Amino acid sequence: MTDKIISMHNFIDYNAVGQLYKGGIETAVKVISANSGSEHDIPEDYEDYKAYPKMMKLAVELGINLRSCNFETLQPEDKAILAERFSYAGFPAKQIRKFLHMARGTQLTENQHYK
């Protein structure tokens, strides 16, 4: 009964899938099988994303119009001021760099001032 239902209502176009791979449907099945289950094996560091809305709120309080502000083209001096304010507010340096689109190597010093 299950085979009958699957054959009647199968949504996969096996000919089209087979045409995507040089070896036909057999190759397609091998490739799909080889890739299945490994798509989530990349380890990621845990990050608390609650900081970003709080940084957005602080930026608005500081007079930044987030609708028109482009942090990628923001002047380095302005980024330095924002980074310092975010640091004093207690946000992690890694998240400040991400929020302000700063280069990975950009460091905040121990006394929380932008360098």
C-alpha distances in whole Angstrom, upper triangle without the diagonal:
4,5,5,6,9,10,11,12,14,17,19,21,21,24,26,25,26,30,31,31,33,31,28,25,25,28,27,24,27,29,26,26,30,30,27,29,32,33,34,37,40,42,44,47,46,48,49,48,50,53,53,53,56,57,56,58,61,61,61,64,66,66,63,61,58,57,60,60,59,59,59,62,64,67,68,70,68,65,68,69,65,64,67,66,63,64,67,64,62,59,58,60,56,55,58,58,54,55,58,57,59,59,58,61,63,64,65,68,69,71,68,70,68,70
4,5,5,6,9,10,11,11,15,16,19,19,22,24,23,24,27,28,28,31,29,26,22,23,25,24,21,24,26,23,22,26,26,24,25,29,29,30,33,36,38,40,43,42,44,45,45,47,50,49,49,52,54,53,55,58,58,58,61,63,63,60,58,55,54,56,57,55,56,55,59,60,64,64,67,64,62,64,65,62,61,64,63,59,61,63,60,59,56,54,56,53,51,54,54,51,52,55,53,56,55,54,57,59,60,62,65,65,67,64,66,64,66
4,6,5,6,9,10,10,14,14,17,16,19,21,20,21,24,25,26,28,26,23,19,20,23,21,19,22,24,21,21,25,25,23,25,28,29,31,33,36,39,40,44,44,45,47,46,48,51,50,51,54,55,54,56,59,59,59,62,64,64,61,59,55,54,57,57,56,56,55,59,61,64,64,67,65,62,65,66,62,61,64,64,60,62,64,62,60,57,56,57,53,52,55,55,51,52,55,53,56,56,54,57,59,61,62,65,66,68,65,67,65,66
4,6,5,6,9,10,14,15,17,17,20,22,21,22,25,27,27,29,27,24,21,22,25,23,21,25,26,24,24,28,28,26,28,31,32,33,36,39,41,43,46,46,48,49,48,50,53,52,52,55,56,55,57,60,60,60,63,65,65,62,60,56,55,57,58,57,57,57,60,62,65,66,69,66,64,66,67,64,63,66,66,62,63,66,63,62,59,58,59,55,54,57,57,53,54,57,55,58,58,56,60,62,63,65,68,68,70,67,69,67,68
4,6,5,6,8,11,14,16,17,20,21,21,22,25,26,27,30,28,25,21,23,25,23,21,25,26,23,23,27,27,25,26,30,30,31,34,37,39,41,44,43,45,46,45,47,50,49,49,52,53,52,54,57,57,57,60,62,61,59,56,53,52,54,55,54,54,54,57,59,62,63,66,63,61,63,64,61,60,63,62,59,61,63,60,59,56,55,56,53,51,54,54,50,51,54,52,55,55,54,57,59,61,62,65,66,67,64,66,64,66
4,5,5,5,9,10,13,13,17,18,17,19,22,23,23,26,24,21,18,19,22,19,17,21,22,20,20,24,24,21,23,27,27,28,31,34,36,38,41,41,42,43,43,45,48,46,47,50,51,50,52,55,55,55,58,60,59,57,55,51,50,52,53,51,52,51,54,56,60,60,63,61,58,61,62,58,58,61,60,57,58,61,58,57,53,52,53,50,49,52,51,48,48,51,50,52,52,51,54,56,58,59,62,63,65,62,63,62,63
4,6,6,9,10,11,12,15,16,16,17,20,22,22,25,23,20,16,18,21,19,17,21,23,20,21,25,25,23,25,29,29,31,33,36,39,40,44,44,45,46,45,48,50,49,49,53,54,53,55,58,57,57,60,62,62,59,57,53,52,54,55,53,54,53,56,58,61,62,65,63,60,63,64,61,60,63,63,59,61,63,61,59,56,55,56,52,51,54,53,50,51,53,51,54,54,53,56,58,60,61,65,65,68,64,66,64,65
4,6,9,11,12,14,16,18,18,20,22,23,25,27,26,22,19,21,24,22,21,24,25,23,24,28,28,26,28,31,31,33,35,38,41,42,45,45,46,47,46,48,51,49,49,53,54,52,54,58,57,57,60,62,61,58,56,53,51,53,54,53,54,53,56,58,62,63,65,63,61,63,64,61,60,64,63,60,61,64,61,60,57,56,57,53,52,55,54,50,51,54,52,55,55,54,58,59,61,62,66,67,68,65,67,65,66
4,6,9,11,13,16,17,17,19,21,22,24,27,26,22,19,21,24,21,20,23,24,21,22,26,26,23,26,29,28,30,33,35,38,39,42,42,43,44,42,44,47,46,46,49,50,49,51,54,53,53,56,58,57,55,52,49,47,50,51,49,50,50,53,55,58,59,62,60,57,60,61,57,57,60,59,56,58,60,58,56,53,52,53,50,48,51,51,47,48,50,49,52,52,51,54,56,58,59,62,63,65,62,63,61,63
4,6,8,10,13,14,13,16,18,19,20,23,22,18,15,18,20,17,16,20,20,18,19,22,22,20,23,26,25,27,30,32,35,36,40,40,41,42,41,43,46,44,44,48,49,47,50,53,52,52,55,57,56,53,51,48,46,48,49,48,48,48,50,53,56,57,60,58,55,58,59,56,55,58,58,54,56,59,56,55,51,50,51,48,46,49,48,45,46,48,46,49,49,48,52,53,55,57,60,61,63,60,61,59,60
4,6,9,12,12,12,14,16,17,19,22,21,18,15,18,19,16,16,20,20,17,19,22,21,20,22,25,23,26,29,31,34,35,38,38,39,40,38,41,43,41,42,45,46,45,47,50,49,49,52,54,53,50,48,44,43,45,46,44,45,44,47,49,53,54,57,54,52,55,56,53,52,56,55,52,53,56,54,53,49,48,49,45,44,47,46,42,43,45,43,46,46,46,49,51,53,54,58,59,61,57,58,56,57
4,6,9,9,8,11,13,13,15,18,18,14,11,14,16,12,12,16,16,14,16,19,18,17,20,22,22,24,27,29,32,33,37,37,38,40,38,41,43,42,42,46,46,45,47,50,49,50,53,54,54,50,48,45,43,45,46,44,45,44,46,49,52,53,56,54,51,54,56,52,52,55,55,51,53,56,54,52,49,48,48,45,43,46,45,41,42,45,42,45,45,44,48,49,52,53,57,58,60,57,58,55,56
4,6,5,6,9,10,11,13,16,16,12,10,14,15,12,13,17,17,15,18,20,20,20,23,25,24,27,29,31,35,36,39,40,41,42,41,44,46,44,44,48,48,47,49,52,51,51,55,56,55,52,50,46,44,46,47,45,46,44,47,50,53,54,57,55,53,56,57,54,53,57,57,53,55,58,56,55,51,50,50,46,45,48,47,43,44,46,44,46,46,45,49,51,53,55,58,60,62,59,59,57,58
4,5,5,6,9,10,11,13,13,9,7,10,12,9,10,14,14,13,15,18,18,18,22,24,23,26,29,31,34,36,39,40,41,43,42,45,47,45,46,50,50,49,51,54,53,53,57,58,57,54,52,48,47,48,49,46,47,46,48,51,54,55,58,56,54,57,58,55,54,58,58,55,56,59,57,56,52,51,51,47,46,49,47,44,45,47,45,47,46,46,49,51,53,55,59,60,62,59,60,58,58
4,5,5,6,9,10,12,12,8,7,11,12,11,12,16,16,15,18,20,21,21,25,26,25,29,31,33,36,38,42,43,44,46,44,47,49,47,48,52,51,50,53,56,54,55,58,59,58,55,53,49,48,49,49,47,48,46,49,52,55,56,59,57,55,58,59,56,56,59,59,56,58,61,59,58,54,52,52,49,48,50,49,45,47,49,46,48,47,47,50,52,55,57,60,62,64,61,62,59,59
4,5,5,7,9,12,12,9,9,13,13,11,13,16,15,15,18,20,19,20,24,25,24,27,29,31,34,36,39,40,41,43,41,44,46,44,45,48,48,47,50,52,51,51,55,56,55,51,49,46,44,45,46,43,44,43,45,48,51,52,55,54,51,54,56,53,52,56,56,53,55,58,56,55,51,50,49,46,45,47,46,42,43,45,42,45,44,44,47,49,52,54,57,59,61,58,58,56,56
4,5,5,7,10,11,8,6,10,10,7,9,12,11,11,14,16,16,16,20,21,20,24,26,27,31,32,36,37,38,40,39,42,44,42,43,47,46,45,48,51,49,50,54,54,54,50,48,45,43,45,45,42,43,41,44,47,50,50,54,52,50,52,54,51,50,54,54,51,52,56,54,52,49,47,47,43,42,45,43,40,41,43,41,43,42,41,45,47,49,51,55,56,59,55,56,54,54
4,5,6,8,7,4,4,8,8,6,9,11,11,12,14,16,17,18,21,22,22,26,27,29,33,35,38,40,41,43,42,45,47,45,46,50,49,48,52,54,52,53,57,57,57,53,51,48,46,48,48,45,46,44,47,49,52,53,56,55,52,55,57,54,53,57,57,54,55,58,57,55,51,50,49,46,45,48,46,42,44,46,43,45,44,43,46,49,51,54,57,58,61,58,58,56,56
4,5,7,8,6,8,11,10,9,12,14,13,14,17,18,19,20,24,24,24,27,29,30,34,36,39,41,42,44,43,46,47,45,46,50,49,48,51,54,52,53,56,57,56,52,51,47,46,46,47,44,45,43,45,48,51,52,55,54,51,54,56,54,53,56,57,54,55,58,57,55,52,50,50,46,45,48,46,42,44,45,42,45,43,43,46,48,51,54,57,59,61,58,58,55,56
4,7,9,8,9,11,10,8,11,13,11,12,15,16,16,18,21,21,20,24,26,27,31,32,36,37,38,41,39,43,44,42,43,47,46,45,48,50,49,50,53,53,53,49,47,44,42,43,43,41,41,39,42,45,48,48,52,50,48,51,53,50,49,53,53,50,51,55,53,52,48,46,46,42,42,44,42,39,40,42,39,41,40,39,42,45,47,50,53,55,57,54,55,52,52
4,6,5,7,9,6,6,10,10,9,11,14,14,15,17,20,20,20,24,25,26,30,32,36,37,39,41,40,44,45,43,45,48,47,47,50,52,50,51,55,55,55,51,49,46,45,46,45,43,43,41,43,46,49,49,53,52,49,52,54,51,50,54,54,51,52,56,54,53,49,47,46,43,42,45,43,39,41,43,40,42,40,39,42,45,48,50,53,55,58,55,55,52,52
4,6,9,10,7,9,12,12,11,14,16,16,17,20,23,23,23,27,28,29,33,35,38,40,42,45,44,47,48,46,48,51,50,50,53,55,53,55,58,58,58,54,52,49,48,48,48,45,45,43,46,49,51,51,55,54,51,54,56,54,53,56,57,54,55,58,57,56,52,50,49,45,45,47,45,42,44,46,42,44,42,42,44,47,50,52,56,57,60,57,58,55,54
4,7,7,5,7,10,10,10,13,15,15,17,19,22,23,23,27,28,29,33,35,39,41,43,45,45,48,49,48,50,53,52,52,55,57,55,57,60,60,60,56,55,51,50,51,51,48,48,46,48,51,54,54,57,57,54,56,59,56,55,58,59,56,57,60,59,57,53,51,50,47,47,49,47,44,46,48,45,46,44,43,46,49,51,54,57,59,61,59,59,57,56
4,6,6,6,9,10,11,12,14,16,17,18,22,23,23,27,28,30,34,36,39,41,43,45,44,48,49,47,49,52,52,51,54,56,55,56,59,60,59,56,54,51,49,50,50,48,48,46,49,52,54,55,58,57,54,57,59,56,55,58,59,56,57,60,59,57,53,51,51,47,47,49,47,44,46,48,45,47,45,44,47,50,52,55,58,60,62,59,60,57,57
4,5,5,6,9,10,10,12,14,15,16,20,21,22,25,26,29,32,34,38,39,41,43,43,46,48,46,47,51,51,50,53,55,54,55,58,59,59,55,53,50,49,50,50,47,48,46,49,51,54,55,58,57,54,56,58,55,54,58,58,55,56,59,57,56,52,50,50,46,46,49,47,44,45,47,45,47,45,44,47,50,52,54,57,59,61,58,59,57,57
4,5,5,6,9,10,11,12,15,15,19,20,21,25,26,28,31,34,38,39,41,44,43,47,48,47,48,52,52,51,54,56,55,56,60,60,60,57,55,51,51,52,52,49,49,47,50,53,56,55,59,58,55,57,59,56,55,58,59,55,56,60,58,56,52,50,50,46,46,49,47,44,46,48,45,47,46,44,47,50,52,54,57,59,61,59,60,57,57
4,5,5,6,9,10,10,12,14,18,18,19,23,24,26,29,32,35,37,39,42,41,45,46,45,46,50,49,49,52,54,53,54,57,58,58,54,53,49,48,49,49,46,46,44,47,50,52,52,56,55,52,54,56,54,52,56,56,53,54,57,56,54,50,48,47,44,44,46,44,41,44,46,42,44,43,41,44,47,49,52,54,56,59,56,57,54,54
4,5,5,6,8,10,11,12,16,17,17,21,22,24,27,30,33,35,37,39,38,42,43,42,43,47,46,46,49,51,50,51,54,55,55,51,50,46,45,46,46,43,44,42,45,47,50,50,54,52,49,52,54,51,50,53,54,50,51,55,53,51,48,45,45,42,41,44,42,39,41,43,40,42,41,39,42,45,47,50,53,54,57,54,55,52,52
4,6,5,6,8,10,10,14,16,16,20,21,23,27,29,33,34,36,39,38,42,43,42,44,47,47,46,49,51,51,52,55,56,56,52,51,47,47,48,48,45,45,43,46,49,52,52,55,54,51,53,55,52,50,54,54,51,52,55,53,51,48,46,46,42,42,45,43,40,42,44,41,43,42,40,43,46,48,50,53,54,57,54,55,53,53
4,6,5,6,9,10,13,14,16,19,20,22,25,28,32,34,36,38,38,42,43,42,44,47,47,47,50,52,51,52,55,56,56,53,52,48,47,49,48,45,45,43,46,49,51,51,54,53,50,52,54,52,50,53,54,50,51,54,53,51,47,45,45,41,41,44,42,39,42,44,41,42,41,39,42,45,47,49,52,53,56,53,54,52,52
4,5,5,6,9,12,12,13,17,17,19,23,25,29,31,33,36,35,39,40,39,41,44,44,44,47,48,48,49,52,52,53,49,48,44,44,45,44,42,41,39,43,45,48,47,51,50,47,49,51,48,47,50,51,47,48,51,50,48,44,42,42,38,38,41,39,36,38,40,37,39,37,36,39,41,43,46,49,50,53,50,51,49,49
4,5,5,6,10,11,11,15,16,18,22,24,28,29,31,34,33,37,38,37,39,42,42,42,45,47,46,47,50,51,51,48,46,43,42,44,43,40,40,39,42,44,47,47,50,49,46,48,50,47,45,49,49,46,46,50,48,46,43,40,40,37,36,39,38,35,37,39,36,38,37,35,38,41,43,45,48,49,52,49,50,48,48
4,5,5,9,10,12,15,15,18,22,24,28,29,32,34,34,37,39,38,40,43,43,43,46,48,48,49,52,52,53,50,49,45,45,46,45,43,42,41,44,46,49,49,52,51,47,49,51,49,47,50,50,47,47,51,49,47,43,41,41,38,37,41,39,36,38,41,38,40,39,37,40,42,44,46,49,50,52,50,51,49,49
4,6,8,9,11,14,14,16,20,22,26,28,30,33,33,37,38,37,40,42,42,42,45,47,47,48,51,52,52,49,48,44,44,45,44,42,41,39,43,45,47,47,50,49,46,48,50,47,45,48,49,45,46,49,48,45,42,39,39,36,36,39,37,35,37,39,37,38,36,34,37,40,41,44,46,47,50,48,49,47,47
4,6,6,7,11,11,13,17,19,23,25,27,30,30,33,35,34,36,39,39,39,42,43,43,45,47,48,48,45,44,40,40,42,41,38,37,36,39,41,44,43,47,46,42,44,46,43,42,45,45,42,42,46,44,42,39,36,36,32,32,36,34,31,33,36,33,35,33,31,34,37,38,41,44,45,47,45,46,44,44
4,6,7,10,11,14,17,19,23,24,27,29,29,32,34,33,35,38,38,38,41,43,43,44,47,48,48,45,44,40,40,42,41,39,38,37,40,42,45,45,48,46,43,45,47,44,42,45,46,42,42,46,44,42,38,36,37,33,33,36,35,32,34,36,34,36,34,33,36,38,39,41,44,45,48,45,47,45,45
4,6,7,8,11,14,17,20,21,24,26,27,30,32,31,33,36,36,37,39,41,41,43,45,46,47,44,43,39,40,41,40,38,37,36,40,42,44,43,46,45,42,43,45,42,40,43,43,40,40,43,41,39,36,34,34,31,30,34,33,30,32,35,33,34,33,31,34,36,38,39,42,42,45,43,44,43,43
4,6,5,8,11,14,18,20,22,25,25,29,30,30,32,35,35,35,38,40,39,41,44,44,45,42,42,38,38,40,39,36,35,34,37,39,42,41,44,43,39,41,43,40,38,41,41,38,38,41,40,37,34,31,32,28,28,32,30,27,30,33,30,32,30,28,31,33,35,36,39,40,43,40,42,40,40
4,6,8,11,13,17,18,20,23,23,26,28,27,29,32,32,32,35,37,36,38,41,41,42,39,38,34,35,36,35,33,32,31,34,36,39,38,41,40,36,38,40,37,35,38,39,35,36,39,37,35,32,29,30,26,26,29,28,25,27,30,27,29,28,26,29,31,33,35,37,38,41,38,40,38,38
4,6,8,10,13,15,17,20,20,23,25,25,27,29,29,30,33,34,34,36,39,39,40,37,37,33,34,36,34,32,31,30,34,35,38,37,40,38,35,36,38,35,33,36,36,33,33,36,34,32,29,27,27,24,23,27,26,23,25,28,26,28,27,24,27,30,31,32,35,36,38,36,37,36,36
4,6,9,13,14,17,20,21,25,26,26,28,31,31,32,34,36,36,38,40,41,42,39,39,35,36,38,36,33,32,31,35,36,38,37,40,39,35,37,39,36,33,36,37,33,33,36,35,32,29,26,27,23,24,27,26,24,26,29,27,28,27,24,27,29,30,32,34,35,37,35,37,35,36
4,6,10,12,15,18,19,23,24,23,26,28,28,29,32,33,33,35,37,38,39,36,36,32,33,35,33,30,28,27,31,33,35,33,36,35,32,33,35,32,30,33,34,30,30,33,32,29,26,23,24,20,21,24,23,20,23,25,23,24,23,20,23,25,26,28,31,31,34,32,33,32,32
4,7,9,12,16,17,21,22,22,25,26,26,28,30,31,31,34,36,36,38,35,35,32,33,35,33,30,28,27,31,32,34,33,35,34,30,31,33,31,28,31,32,28,28,31,30,27,24,21,21,18,19,22,21,19,22,24,23,23,22,19,21,24,24,26,28,29,31,29,31,30,30
4,6,9,12,14,17,18,18,21,23,22,24,27,27,28,30,32,32,34,31,32,28,30,31,29,27,25,24,28,29,31,29,32,31,27,28,30,27,25,27,28,24,24,27,26,23,20,17,18,14,15,18,18,16,18,21,20,20,19,17,19,21,22,23,25,26,28,26,28,27,27
4,6,10,12,15,15,16,19,20,20,22,25,25,26,28,30,30,32,30,31,27,29,31,28,27,24,24,28,28,30,28,30,29,25,26,28,25,22,25,25,22,21,24,23,20,17,14,15,12,13,16,16,14,17,20,19,19,18,15,18,19,19,20,22,23,25,23,25,24,25
4,7,9,12,13,14,17,18,19,21,23,23,24,27,28,29,31,29,29,26,28,30,28,27,24,25,28,28,30,29,30,29,25,26,27,24,22,24,24,20,20,23,21,18,15,13,15,12,12,16,16,15,16,20,19,20,20,17,20,21,20,21,23,23,25,23,25,24,26
4,6,9,9,11,14,14,15,17,19,20,21,23,24,25,27,25,26,23,25,27,25,23,21,22,25,25,27,26,27,26,22,23,24,21,19,21,21,17,17,20,18,15,12,10,12,10,9,13,14,12,13,16,17,18,18,16,19,19,19,19,21,21,23,20,22,22,24
4,6,7,9,11,12,13,15,16,17,19,21,22,23,25,23,24,21,24,26,24,23,21,23,26,25,27,26,27,25,22,23,23,20,18,20,19,16,16,18,16,13,11,10,13,11,9,13,15,13,13,17,18,19,20,18,21,21,20,19,22,21,23,20,22,22,24
4,5,6,8,10,11,12,14,15,16,18,20,21,23,20,21,18,20,23,21,20,18,20,23,23,25,25,26,23,20,22,22,19,17,20,19,15,16,18,16,14,11,11,13,12,9,12,14,11,11,15,16,17,19,18,21,20,20,20,23,23,24,21,22,22,24
4,6,6,7,9,11,11,13,15,16,17,19,21,19,20,18,20,23,21,21,19,22,25,24,26,25,26,23,21,22,22,18,17,19,17,14,15,17,14,13,10,11,14,14,10,12,15,13,12,16,18,19,22,21,23,22,22,20,23,23,23,20,22,22,25
4,6,5,6,9,10,10,12,14,15,16,19,17,18,16,19,21,19,19,17,19,22,21,23,22,23,20,17,18,18,14,13,15,14,10,12,13,10,10,7,8,11,11,8,9,12,11,10,13,15,16,19,18,20,19,18,17,20,20,20,17,19,18,21
4,5,5,6,9,10,10,12,14,15,17,15,15,13,15,18,15,16,14,16,19,18,21,20,21,18,16,18,17,13,13,16,14,11,13,15,12,12,9,11,12,11,8,9,11,9,7,10,13,15,17,17,20,19,19,18,21,22,22,18,19,18,21
4,5,5,6,9,10,11,12,14,15,14,14,12,14,17,16,16,15,18,21,19,22,22,23,20,18,20,19,15,15,17,15,12,15,16,13,14,11,14,15,15,11,12,15,13,10,13,15,18,21,21,24,22,22,21,24,24,24,21,22,21,24
4,5,5,6,9,10,11,12,14,14,15,13,16,18,17,18,16,20,22,20,22,22,22,19,17,18,17,13,14,15,12,10,12,13,10,11,9,12,14,15,11,11,15,14,11,13,16,18,21,21,24,21,21,19,22,22,21,18,19,19,23
4,5,5,6,9,10,10,12,11,13,11,14,16,14,15,13,16,18,16,18,18,18,15,13,15,13,10,10,12,10,7,10,12,9,10,8,11,12,13,9,8,12,11,8,10,13,15,18,19,21,18,18,16,19,20,19,16,17,16,19
4,5,5,6,9,10,11,9,10,8,11,13,11,13,12,15,17,15,18,19,19,15,14,16,15,11,12,15,12,10,14,15,12,14,12,14,15,16,12,11,14,12,9,11,14,16,19,20,23,20,21,19,22,24,23,19,19,19,22
4,5,5,6,9,10,10,11,10,13,15,14,16,15,19,20,18,20,21,21,17,16,18,16,12,14,16,12,11,14,15,12,14,13,16,17,18,15,14,17,16,12,14,17,19,23,24,26,23,23,21,24,25,23,20,20,20,24
4,5,5,6,9,9,11,11,14,16,14,16,15,18,20,17,19,19,18,15,14,15,13,9,11,12,9,8,12,11,9,12,11,14,15,17,14,12,15,15,12,13,17,18,21,22,24,21,21,19,21,22,20,17,17,17,21
4,5,5,6,5,8,8,12,13,10,12,11,15,16,13,15,16,15,12,11,13,11,8,10,12,9,9,12,13,11,14,13,15,16,17,14,12,14,14,11,11,14,16,20,21,23,20,20,18,21,22,21,17,17,16,20
4,5,5,5,6,7,10,12,11,14,13,17,18,15,17,19,18,14,14,16,14,11,14,15,12,12,16,16,14,17,16,19,19,20,17,15,18,17,14,14,17,19,23,24,26,24,24,22,25,26,24,21,21,20,23
4,5,7,10,11,14,15,14,17,16,20,21,18,19,20,19,15,16,17,14,11,14,15,11,12,15,15,13,16,16,19,20,22,19,16,19,19,16,16,20,21,25,26,28,25,25,22,24,25,23,20,20,20,23
4,6,9,11,14,14,13,15,14,18,18,15,16,17,15,12,13,14,10,9,12,12,9,11,14,13,12,16,15,19,19,21,18,15,18,19,15,14,18,19,23,24,26,22,22,20,22,23,21,18,17,17,21
4,6,9,12,12,11,14,14,18,17,14,16,17,16,12,14,15,12,11,15,15,13,14,17,17,16,19,19,22,21,23,20,17,19,20,16,15,19,20,24,26,27,24,25,23,25,27,25,22,20,20,23
4,6,9,9,7,10,10,14,14,11,13,15,14,11,11,14,12,10,13,15,13,13,17,17,16,19,18,20,20,21,18,15,17,17,13,12,15,17,21,23,25,22,23,21,24,26,25,21,20,19,22
4,5,6,6,10,11,14,14,12,15,17,17,13,14,17,15,13,16,18,16,16,20,21,19,22,20,23,22,23,20,17,19,18,15,14,16,19,22,25,27,24,25,24,27,29,28,25,23,22,25
4,5,5,8,9,12,13,12,15,17,18,14,14,17,16,13,16,18,16,15,19,20,19,21,18,20,20,20,17,15,17,15,12,12,14,17,20,22,25,22,24,23,27,28,28,24,23,21,24
4,6,8,11,14,14,14,17,19,20,17,17,20,19,17,19,22,20,19,23,24,22,24,22,24,24,23,20,19,19,18,14,14,16,19,22,25,27,25,27,27,30,32,31,28,27,25,27
4,7,10,12,11,11,14,17,18,15,15,19,18,16,19,21,20,20,23,25,24,26,23,25,24,24,21,19,19,18,15,14,15,18,21,24,26,24,26,26,30,32,31,27,26,24,26
4,6,9,9,8,11,14,15,11,12,15,15,13,15,18,17,17,20,22,21,23,20,22,21,20,18,16,16,15,12,11,12,15,18,21,23,21,23,22,26,28,27,24,22,20,22
4,5,6,6,10,12,14,12,11,15,15,13,15,18,18,17,20,22,22,23,20,21,20,19,17,15,14,13,11,9,9,12,15,18,20,18,21,21,25,27,27,24,22,19,21
4,5,5,8,10,12,9,8,12,13,10,11,15,15,14,17,19,19,20,17,18,16,15,14,11,10,10,8,5,6,9,12,15,17,15,17,17,21,24,24,20,19,16,17
4,6,9,10,13,11,10,13,15,13,14,17,18,17,19,22,22,22,19,19,17,16,15,13,11,11,10,7,6,8,10,13,15,14,17,18,22,25,25,22,20,17,18
4,6,9,11,10,10,13,15,14,15,18,19,19,21,23,23,25,22,22,20,19,18,16,14,14,13,10,9,10,13,16,18,16,19,20,23,26,26,23,21,18,18
4,6,8,7,7,10,11,10,12,15,16,16,18,20,21,22,20,20,18,18,17,14,13,14,12,9,9,10,13,16,18,15,18,18,21,24,24,20,18,15,16
4,5,5,6,9,10,11,12,14,16,17,18,20,21,23,21,21,19,19,19,16,14,16,15,11,12,11,14,17,18,15,17,17,20,23,23,20,17,14,14
4,5,5,6,9,10,10,12,14,15,16,18,20,21,19,19,16,17,17,14,12,15,14,10,11,9,11,15,14,11,13,14,16,20,19,17,14,10,11
4,5,5,6,9,10,11,13,14,15,17,19,20,19,20,17,19,19,15,14,17,16,12,14,12,15,17,17,14,15,14,16,19,18,16,12,10,11
4,5,5,6,9,10,11,12,14,16,17,19,17,19,16,18,17,13,13,15,13,10,12,12,15,18,18,15,16,15,17,20,19,16,13,11,13
4,5,5,6,8,10,10,12,14,15,16,15,15,13,14,14,10,10,12,10,7,9,8,12,14,15,11,13,12,15,18,17,14,12,9,11
4,5,5,6,9,10,10,12,14,15,14,15,12,14,14,11,11,14,13,10,12,10,13,15,14,11,11,10,12,15,14,11,8,6,8
4,5,5,6,9,10,11,12,14,14,16,14,16,15,12,13,15,14,11,14,13,16,18,18,14,14,12,14,16,14,11,9,8,11
4,5,5,6,8,10,11,13,11,13,12,14,13,9,10,13,10,8,12,11,15,17,17,14,14,12,15,17,15,12,10,9,12
4,5,5,6,9,10,11,9,10,8,11,10,6,8,11,9,8,11,10,13,14,14,11,10,8,11,13,12,9,8,6,10
4,5,5,6,9,10,10,11,10,13,13,9,11,14,13,11,15,13,16,17,16,13,11,8,10,12,10,7,5,6,9
4,5,5,6,9,9,12,11,14,13,10,13,15,13,12,16,15,18,19,19,16,15,12,13,14,12,9,9,9,13
4,5,5,7,6,8,9,11,10,7,10,12,10,10,14,13,16,17,18,15,14,11,13,14,13,9,10,10,14
4,5,5,5,7,7,10,10,8,11,13,12,12,15,14,16,16,16,13,11,8,10,10,9,6,7,8,12
4,5,8,10,11,14,13,11,14,17,15,15,19,18,20,20,20,17,15,11,12,11,9,7,8,11,14
4,6,9,11,14,12,11,14,16,14,15,18,18,21,21,21,19,17,13,15,14,13,10,12,13,17
4,7,9,12,11,10,13,15,14,15,18,18,20,19,20,17,15,12,13,12,12,9,12,13,17
4,6,9,7,7,10,11,11,12,15,15,17,16,17,15,14,11,13,13,13,10,12,13,16
4,6,5,6,9,10,11,12,14,13,15,13,15,13,11,10,12,12,13,10,12,13,15
4,5,5,6,9,10,11,12,10,12,10,11,9,8,6,9,10,12,9,10,10,12
4,5,5,6,9,10,10,10,10,8,10,9,9,9,12,14,15,12,14,12,14
4,5,5,6,8,10,10,12,11,13,12,12,11,15,16,17,13,15,14,16
4,5,5,6,8,8,11,11,12,10,10,9,13,15,15,11,12,10,13
4,6,5,6,5,7,7,9,7,9,9,13,15,16,13,13,10,12
4,6,5,6,8,8,11,11,12,13,17,19,20,16,16,14,16
4,6,8,11,12,14,13,14,14,18,20,20,16,16,14,17
4,5,9,11,13,11,13,13,17,19,19,16,15,12,14
4,7,9,12,10,13,14,18,21,21,18,17,14,15
4,6,8,7,10,11,15,18,19,16,15,11,12
4,5,5,9,12,15,18,20,17,16,13,12
4,6,8,11,14,17,19,17,16,14,13
4,6,10,12,15,17,15,15,12,11
4,7,10,13,15,13,12,9,8
4,6,9,11,10,9,7,6
4,7,8,6,6,5,6
4,5,5,6,7,6
4,5,8,10,10
4,6,9,10
4,7,9
4,6
4
